[in-house]
Every structure is written in C-alpha cells, then in structure tokens.
C-alpha cells in the first residue's frame, strides 16, 4: 500500500516464494511497532477453535489486525511476521487459513509480508495451537 513505509520485494534471481509471503521487506524509517504474539482468543477471553488449527489461525490473524488498527495501522504496514504452530501437521491448515485471510487483505495477491513459520511442541497454554507476532512500521512523521 503506498505510503505504508514498508517496501516488499521478490528479487530476480531468486525463486518465487513457495507461499503467500515476500522474500524481502525493508523500511526507510525507524518507526517500528512490535506486536506481542496474538493467539486465538476472542474479545471476551475465550479460546476460539479448540483443536482446530484453521479456526485458530483465522482468529489470531483477526487479532493481529485489530491490534494494528488500534495503532492506526494495517497488515500493509507489517514489516515481518513470525508464526508458531503446534506440530508439523498444523502447517497445512495454517497456510490454508492464511490464504483465506489474505484474500480479503491482499486482493491483488502481492506484497505479502515476509513470514517465518515454525512448528513447536506447544505454546503458553495447551489449548492454543497458533501464535502470530508482528513487526510493523508507522509511516514517517506519524505517532
């Protein structure tokens, strides 16, 4: 998104990304915003989608979006994402949920933020299967 302060690239000479992410992201300003890892908890504090990676990923992405909106930002301002899923079997449903969620945020199917997806043995609470953390950039001059 123009004016977001974030540039995302997939440089020539490197294979296209294997999924919905960009290889490189950089910022020209140091107005970084860090989001704590967001999990599948609704506004009332209830875990959404117990046992369902896809539903938990969608809720975690909704929470990331809500936190960004509170700072006057959006996923277009995200510089880098890290996502954690419990177990290797969670990777596919996570990627399916990401594709679904991104279809409304990135309708032109480009300029995805870089992401690292890591399978872990567990998260802070056993019912949680997905956690997404983000670094975003506030455009120059904004507070």
Secondary structure, DSSP 8 states (H G I E B T S, - for coil): -TTSSEEEE--TTS---SSS--SEEEESS--EEEEEEE-SB-TTS-BSSTT-HHHHHHHHHHHHHHHHHHTT--GGGEEEEEEEEESTTHHHHHHHHHHHHHHHH-TTS----EEEEEEES--SSTT--EEEEEEEE--TT--
